[in-house]
Amino acid sequence: MSHTELVLDLTRRAKAASERVAELASDVKDAALRLAADRLEAATEAIVRENARDLAAGRENGLSAALLDRLMLDPGRIAAIAQGLREIAALPDPVGEVTRMWNRPSGLQVGRMRIPLGVILVIYESRPNVTADVAALCVKSGNAALMRGGSEAIHSNRAIADVLRKALADCGVPEDALQLVPKTDRELVDLLLAREEEIDLVIPRGGEALIRRVAEKSRIPVIKHFNGICHVYVDEFADPKMAIDLAVNSKCQRVSVCNSAETLLVHASLAKTVLPQVLGALAAHGVELRGCGRTREAFPAAALATDDDYRTEWLAKTMSVRVVDSPDQAIAHIRKYGSNHTETIVTQDVTRAREFLRRVNSSCVFVNASTRFSDGFQLGLGAEVGVSTTKMHWYGPMGLEGLTTQKFIAFGEGTILE
């Protein structure tokens, strides 16, 4: 079968499956997800074995520590994936939800109802948990998932997809609601991105180069998330211990993910007191610090930051630091260097917190909370298909509602337009 024939077969089967899964009852979809969770846990040993093949190849091919961390599966991570599926099953089904109704002078009662998007193409790198997360979210929201993972995770992705497809079929869900593209040739991606007749939305998950390439070539709408340059702003009214805890957790809890903090902004009034404590705690966790001149006065071990440092998504134990004179300057820095992902303010002043929430328009904005909570699972979505930093129909982590759109409905009583 040629690449063109393969893509045509995959997309047509996905389209047919999407029409069937869109009409499934909630209890059927939920039962399939619960069974899939049980079977994933039962298959832990086999999945870890396949994942070990990918990890070995990744080390041989020189994958970075960050990518290897994203690639790695162990019993704990597989259990977390299974729990994510169970949480998705427990969430309300968005399909058919009427979100608003209003009356018109004509006598019509008008409303909005959630419906599935159709076929979702997800192009992703490294993280095999995406296979399960996306499949579960798509099935629950009445969509079909067409998934093209990277060559570095091919064995892990196949192992997970095989378990999920069998669980779907055994519960009456069309197994083609989840299809893993069997080859990783780049030509296949280009062919898939041209199938606007069958595919309704493209979600690329990976490095900036991948996302830009997909956005440039796709004929289909694309959810974009180029970088995760997240900021922690320690305000002049911050509690010092809280500032230390949040800065360390935001940066160090897991450095290789897009919601880890890359830049620390600290109010100038704290430069001689709180700032050295925060930077000392970060350094004690092995973080390399790159700061402005005033940062280096307070903490001479920090290297001098360049303008490019503030634009960098490190995904490693490196952090940019800047001392700012006011909340205005902190917000201006975020607007100039940020990527619309996640920002948090550390403050005990309610007015300052509300001002930060109102003026900072990233997809997630927090008060006194780690940036690591910018995640579908942590925000109660069960999981996420990705993070949208493009202000399309959805902004931020995309869960079930993000995989639906809304149609207009209207009720009349023989109502005609005069």
C-alpha positions in Angstrom: 0.0 0.0 0.0 1.4 3.4 -1.0 1.6 6.3 1.5 -1.3 8.0 -0.3 -3.5 4.9 -0.1 -2.6 4.4 3.6 -3.5 7.9 4.5 -6.8 7.7 2.6 -7.7 4.4 4.3 -6.8 5.8 7.8 -8.8 9.0 7.4 -11.9 7.4 5.8 -12.0 4.9 8.6 -11.6 7.7 11.2 -14.4 9.7 9.6 -16.7 6.7 9.7 -15.8 6.0 13.3 -16.4 9.6 14.3 -20.0 9.5 13.0 -20.7 6.4 15.1 -18.9 7.4 18.3 -20.7 10.8 18.2 -24.0 9.0 18.8 -22.9 6.6 21.6 -24.5 6.8 25.0 -22.4 8.1 27.8 -22.5 4.8 29.7 -21.0 2.9 26.7 -18.1 5.4 26.4 -17.5 5.4 30.2 -17.5 1.6 30.4 -14.9 1.5 27.6 -12.6 3.9 29.4 -12.8 2.1 32.7 -12.1 -1.2 31.0 -9.1 0.4 29.1 -7.8 1.7 32.5 -7.9 -1.8 34.0 -6.3 -3.4 31.1 -3.5 -0.8 30.9 -2.6 -1.6 34.5 -2.8 -5.3 33.8 -0.4 -4.9 30.8 2.1 -2.8 32.8 4.9 -5.3 32.5 4.5 -5.6 28.7 4.3 -1.8 28.2 7.4 -1.2 30.3 9.2 -3.8 28.3 8.3 -2.1 25.0 9.1 1.3 26.5 12.6 0.0 27.4 13.2 -0.6 23.7 12.4 3.0 22.9 14.6 4.3 25.8 17.5 2.2 24.7 17.2 3.5 21.1 16.8 7.0 22.4 20.0 6.9 24.4 21.8 5.4 21.4 20.5 8.2 19.2 21.5 11.0 21.7 18.1 12.1 22.9 18.4 14.8 25.6 17.7 14.1 29.2 14.5 16.1 29.0 13.2 14.0 26.0 14.2 10.8 27.7 12.3 11.8 30.8 9.2 12.5 28.7 9.6 9.2 27.0 10.0 7.0 30.1 7.2 4.9 31.4 7.3 3.0 34.7 4.6 1.4 36.8 3.8 4.6 38.6 3.3 6.6 35.4 1.2 3.8 33.9 -1.0 3.8 37.0 -1.3 7.6 36.6 -2.4 7.2 33.0 -5.0 4.6 34.0 -6.3 6.9 36.8 -6.6 9.7 34.2 -8.8 7.5 32.1 -11.0 6.7 35.1 -11.3 10.4 35.9 -12.3 11.2 32.4 -15.0 8.4 32.6 -16.3 10.1 35.7 -16.6 13.5 34.2 -19.9 14.8 32.7 -20.4 14.0 29.0 -20.3 17.3 27.2 -22.0 16.0 24.0 -25.6 17.3 23.8 -25.2 19.8 26.7 -27.3 22.9 26.2 -25.2 25.7 27.5 -27.6 28.6 27.2 -31.2 29.3 26.2 -32.9 32.7 25.5 -36.2 33.9 24.1 -36.7 36.1 21.0 -39.6 38.5 20.2 -40.5 36.3 17.3 -41.4 33.6 19.8 -38.4 31.4 19.1 -36.6 29.9 22.0 -32.9 29.8 20.9 -30.0 27.9 22.5 -26.5 26.5 22.1 -25.7 22.8 22.2 -22.3 21.1 22.4 -21.4 18.7 19.6 -18.2 16.8 18.8 -15.6 18.3 16.4 -15.2 15.1 14.4 -11.8 13.7 13.6 -8.8 15.0 15.6 -5.3 14.5 14.2 -2.7 14.6 16.9 1.0 14.7 15.9 3.2 14.3 18.9 6.7 13.5 20.1 8.3 11.5 22.9 5.4 11.3 25.4 3.6 7.9 25.0 1.1 8.9 27.7 -0.4 11.2 25.1 -1.7 8.1 23.2 -4.0 7.2 26.1 -4.9 10.7 27.2 -6.0 11.8 23.8 -7.8 8.6 23.0 -9.8 8.8 26.2 -10.7 12.5 25.8 -11.7 12.1 22.1 -13.9 9.0 22.8 -15.6 10.7 25.8 -16.3 13.8 23.7 -17.6 11.8 20.7 -14.6 12.3 18.5 -12.3 10.0 16.6 -8.5 10.3 17.3 -6.0 9.8 14.5 -2.5 9.8 16.1 0.9 10.0 14.6 3.6 9.6 17.3 7.3 10.0 16.8 9.7 7.2 15.9 11.4 7.5 19.3 8.2 6.2 21.0 6.9 3.8 18.4 7.0 0.6 20.5 5.5 2.3 23.6 2.7 3.9 21.5 1.8 0.7 19.8 1.6 -1.2 23.1 -0.7 1.3 24.6 -2.9 1.7 21.4 -3.3 -2.0 21.1 -4.7 -2.3 24.6 -7.0 0.6 24.2 -8.4 -0.5 20.8 -9.3 -3.9 22.1 -11.0 -2.4 25.2 -13.0 -0.1 23.0 -14.1 -2.9 20.7 -15.1 -5.1 23.6 -17.5 -2.4 24.9 -19.1 -1.6 21.6 -17.1 1.5 20.7 -15.7 1.4 17.1 -12.0 0.6 17.5 -11.2 3.0 14.7 -12.1 5.8 17.1 -8.4 5.4 17.9 -6.0 4.8 15.1 -2.2 5.0 15.4 -0.5 5.9 12.2 1.6 2.7 11.7 4.6 4.5 10.0 6.6 7.5 11.1 7.7 8.7 7.6 7.5 12.5 7.3 5.7 12.3 4.0 2.7 10.8 5.8 2.4 13.9 7.9 2.2 16.1 4.8 -0.4 13.8 3.3 -2.5 13.8 6.5 -2.4 17.6 6.7 -4.1 17.8 3.3 -7.1 15.7 4.2 -9.4 18.5 5.1 -12.4 16.4 3.9 -12.0 13.9 6.8 -9.9 15.7 9.5 -11.5 18.5 11.5 -8.7 19.7 13.8 -4.9 19.2 14.1 -3.1 19.3 17.4 0.7 19.2 17.2 2.5 18.4 20.5 6.2 18.7 20.6 9.0 21.1 19.9 8.6 24.5 18.3 10.1 23.3 15.0 7.4 20.6 14.7 4.5 22.9 15.5 5.7 25.6 13.1 6.1 23.0 10.3 2.6 21.7 10.9 1.1 25.2 11.1 2.7 26.1 7.8 1.7 23.0 5.8 -1.8 22.3 7.2 -5.0 23.0 5.3 -6.8 22.1 8.5 -7.2 24.4 11.6 -4.3 23.9 14.0 -4.2 24.4 17.7 -0.7 26.0 18.4 1.5 25.9 21.4 5.0 27.0 20.5 6.7 27.4 23.9 6.1 27.2 27.6 7.9 30.3 28.9 6.2 30.5 32.2 6.8 33.2 34.9 6.7 33.4 38.6 6.4 37.0 39.9 7.3 37.5 43.5 5.4 40.7 44.5 6.5 43.1 47.2 3.7 41.7 49.5 4.8 38.1 49.1 5.2 35.7 52.0 9.0 34.8 51.9 8.5 31.1 52.6 5.7 30.8 50.1 7.9 32.6 47.5 10.7 30.0 48.1 8.3 27.0 48.0 6.5 28.2 44.8 9.6 29.2 42.9 11.3 25.8 43.7 8.2 23.7 42.9 7.4 25.7 39.7 11.0 25.2 38.4 12.2 21.9 39.9 9.2 19.6 40.4 9.6 18.4 36.8 11.9 20.6 34.7 11.3 18.9 31.3 7.6 19.9 30.9 6.1 23.0 29.4 4.5 24.2 32.6 7.7 24.4 34.6 8.7 28.0 35.3 11.5 29.4 33.2 11.7 33.0 34.5 11.6 34.4 38.0 10.6 38.1 38.5 11.1 39.6 41.9 10.1 43.1 43.2 13.0 45.4 43.9 12.0 45.9 47.5 12.8 42.2 48.1 16.2 42.3 46.3 18.3 42.3 49.4 16.1 40.1 51.6 13.9 37.5 50.0 15.6 37.3 46.6 18.9 35.8 48.0 16.8 33.2 49.9 14.8 32.2 46.9 17.9 31.9 44.6 19.8 30.1 47.3 17.0 27.5 47.5 17.0 27.1 43.7 20.7 26.8 43.6 20.6 24.1 46.3 18.3 22.1 43.9 21.0 22.4 41.2 19.4 25.2 39.2 21.8 27.3 37.1 20.7 31.0 37.5 21.0 33.7 34.9 20.0 37.1 36.1 20.1 40.9 35.5 22.7 43.1 37.1 20.6 43.7 40.2 20.1 40.0 40.5 23.9 39.4 40.5 24.3 42.1 43.1 22.0 40.1 45.4 23.4 36.7 44.4 26.8 36.9 42.8 26.8 33.2 41.8 24.3 33.9 39.1 25.5 34.4 35.5 24.6 37.6 33.6 21.5 37.0 31.6 21.1 38.0 28.0 18.0 39.2 26.2 17.8 35.7 24.6 17.8 34.0 27.9 14.5 35.6 28.8 13.1 34.2 25.5 14.3 30.7 26.2 12.2 27.7 27.2 15.0 25.9 29.1 13.3 22.6 29.9 16.2 22.0 32.2 17.6 23.1 35.5 18.3 26.6 34.2 16.3 29.7 35.2 16.3 33.4 34.1 15.9 36.0 36.8 15.1 39.7 36.8 14.5 42.3 39.4 11.6 44.6 38.6 10.5 47.9 40.1 6.8 47.4 40.0 3.9 45.1 39.0 3.7 47.1 35.8 7.3 46.3 34.9 6.7 42.6 35.7 3.6 42.5 33.4 5.4 44.3 30.7 8.2 41.7 30.9 5.7 38.9 30.6 4.0 40.5 27.6 7.3 41.0 25.9 9.0 37.6 26.6 6.2 35.3 27.5 4.4 32.7 25.4 0.8 33.0 26.7 1.2 29.7 28.6 1.2 30.2 32.4 2.1 32.9 34.9 1.7 33.1 38.7 1.9 35.9 41.2 3.1 35.4 44.8 1.4 38.0 47.0 -0.7 38.5 50.1 -2.3 41.6 48.7 -5.8 40.8 47.3 -5.9 44.0 45.2 -2.5 43.2 43.6 -3.6 39.6 42.9 -6.8 40.7 41.2 -5.0 43.2 39.1 -2.5 40.6 38.0 -5.4 38.2 37.1 -7.2 40.9 35.1 -4.2 42.3 33.2 -2.2 39.2 32.4 -3.9 37.4 29.5 -1.9 34.1 29.3 -4.0 31.0 29.0 -3.5 30.2 32.7 -2.9 32.8 35.4 -2.6 31.8 39.0 -2.3 33.5 42.4 -0.1 31.8 45.1 0.1 28.5 43.2 2.8 26.7 41.3 2.8 26.9 37.5 2.9 23.1 37.5 -0.9 23.2 38.1 -1.4 24.3 34.5 -2.4 20.8 33.4 -5.6 19.2 32.3 -5.4 16.5 35.0 -4.6 19.0 37.8 -7.3 21.5 36.7 -10.0 18.8 36.8 -10.2 18.0 33.1 -9.1 14.4 33.6 -6.3 14.9 31.1 -5.6 17.2 28.1 -5.0 16.8 24.4 -2.7 19.7 24.5 -2.4 23.4 25.6 -3.7 26.0 23.3 -1.8 29.3 23.4 -3.7 30.5 20.4 -7.0 32.4 21.1 -9.2 30.3 19.0 -12.3 28.5 20.2 -10.3 27.3 23.2 -7.4 28.8 25.3 -5.3 26.8 27.7 -5.3 23.1 28.5 -7.9 21.3 26.2 -10.1 18.8 27.9 -13.5 17.5 26.9 -15.2 20.9 26.3 -12.3 22.0 24.2 -13.0 19.1 21.9 -16.5 20.2 21.2 -18.0 23.1 19.4 -21.5 24.6 19.7 -24.4 24.6 17.3 -27.5 26.8 17.5 -30.8 25.2 18.3 -34.2 26.8 18.3 -37.7 25.8 19.4 -40.8 27.3 17.8 -44.5 26.7 17.6 -45.1 26.9 13.9 -43.1 30.2 14.1 -42.6 32.0 10.7 -40.7 35.1 9.8 -43.1 37.9 8.9 
